[in-house]
Amino acid sequence: MDFLNDAAQPTCPRCGVAMHPIAGADECRECGYRIEWPAAEHPGDGEGIIDFPG
């Protein structure tokens, strides 16, 4: 068991067990409760946002 990894993961709001990451979500190891994360969006060229060349 990796305690540092468990400390970085959110805890389940239903049962309090550390959740684990899956594609686009976190899932509880104990009860299966899922927190879906919205896809990240690039902010684009808006007010005060500058895209620097890579």
C-alpha positions, 0 to 999 in steps of 0.5 A: 500500500502506498501511503503517500499516494493515498494521502494525495487522493480525495476521500469518498464523501459516502464512506470516507475511504481513499478514492483512486483515479480512473479515466476522467473520474475518481472511484471509491475503493470500498463502495464504488462511488464515483466523482466525474471530473469535467474535461479541462478546457484551454482558456484560449486568447482571452483577456490577459491570457497569453499563449507563449510558443513552446 
